[in-house]
Amino acid sequence: MAFHITHSSGSMESSPPLSALPGLLDELERADAEHGDVSVTHESEWCISVSRSGYTTLEHLERGEPRHLRDVTREKILDLWTKLAHGDIESVESAAWISGYR
């Protein structure tokens, strides 16, 4: 299972324990406007980022194809991140994503 997380500061961490994901999400409570998102990226280049406002984006970093969700619960974000970290892209894509960034 190869993935990395990007902290609100912009620093990255490779393959942390899944127990680090709630703390990553908690960073948004302290994030400023300049550093207002965190993300999990699988080795396949699929990435789920979450902004301070709760706006959640799924995107393949090389191909684009952005999709988004609004008003996602903490539990759902953690579930999606965990599935992505495990490489379960099919389950991640089965969520009710809306095409585009907004």
CORQUI-V594375 format. One record per residue. N is the residue number from 1. SS is DSSP state (a for helix, b for strand, c for the rest). OMEGA is omega as a letter, one per 20 degrees, with the letter a starting at -180 (999 if undefined). Layout:
# CORQUI-V594375
N & SS & OMEGA
N & SS & OMEGA
This chain:
# CORQUI-V594375
1 & c & a
2 & c & r
3 & b & r
4 & b & r
5 & b & r
6 & b & a
7 & c & r
8 & c & r
9 & c & a
10 & c & r
11 & c & a
12 & b & r
13 & b & a
14 & b & r
15 & c & r
16 & c & r
17 & c & r
18 & a & r
19 & a & r
20 & a & a
21 & a & r
22 & a & r
23 & a & r
24 & a & r
25 & a & r
26 & a & r
27 & a & a
28 & a & r
29 & a & a
30 & c & a
31 & c & r
32 & c & a
33 & c & a
34 & c & a
35 & c & a
36 & c & r
37 & b & r
38 & b & a
39 & b & r
40 & b & a
41 & b & r
42 & b & r
43 & c & r
44 & c & a
45 & c & r
46 & b & a
47 & b & r
48 & b & r
49 & b & a
50 & b & r
51 & b & r
52 & c & a
53 & c & a
54 & c & r
55 & c & a
56 & b & a
57 & b & r
58 & b & a
59 & b & r
60 & b & a
61 & c & r
62 & c & a
63 & c & a
64 & b & r
65 & b & a
66 & b & r
67 & b & a
68 & b & r
69 & b & r
70 & c & r
71 & c & a
72 & c & r
73 & c & r
74 & a & a
75 & a & r
76 & a & r
77 & a & a
78 & a & r
79 & a & r
80 & a & r
81 & a & a
82 & a & r
83 & a & r
84 & a & r
85 & a & r
86 & c & r
87 & c & a
88 & c & a
89 & a & a
90 & a & r
91 & a & r
92 & a & a
93 & a & a
94 & c & r
95 & c & a
96 & c & a
97 & c & r
98 & b & a
99 & b & r
100 & c & a
101 & c & a
102 & c & 999
